[in-house]
Amino acid sequence: QLQLVESGGGLVQPGGSLRLSCKASRFTLAFYAIGWFRQAPGKEREMVAVITTTPTPIYADAVKGRFTISRDYANNSIYLQMDNLRPEDTGVYYCNAGIFWGQGTQVIVSS
């Protein structure tokens, strides 16, 4: 089955860090634009970070300087390093590659 499987979410205090991982199964990520999106309670899904046709990532203004997206060709995976987390970063985080979406991983930032 073609799928993306995420991991790495959890509960963290403000100012803390988390690293989300997303591994592709039965297809190669290298051929796709990739990205991370999130959906906060009661809000629409929004872009967090993407890597499209150029190697330079694009970040949402709210996460610039705190989050880093990366791609690991050898492991057919993508990552989102999240530092200096804030309560407003709380939500379900989804990885994306072309038409494929992961199932989502919950991130809660709270003291």
MOWO-V224813 format. One record per run of one state. SS is the DSSP state (alpha for helix, beta for strand, coil for the rest). FROM is the first residue (numbers start at 1). LEN is the number of residues. If there is no record, write none. Layout:
[[SS:FROM:LEN] [SS:FROM:LEN]]
This chain:
[[coil:1:2] [beta:3:5] [coil:8:2] [beta:10:3] [coil:13:5] [beta:18:8] [coil:26:3] [alpha:29:3] [coil:32:2] [beta:34:6] [coil:40:6] [beta:46:6] [coil:52:6] [beta:58:2] [coil:60:1] [alpha:61:3] [coil:64:3] [beta:67:6] [coil:73:4] [beta:77:6] [coil:83:4] [alpha:87:3] [coil:90:1] [beta:91:7] [coil:98:2] [beta:100:3] [coil:103:2] [beta:105:5] [coil:110:2]]
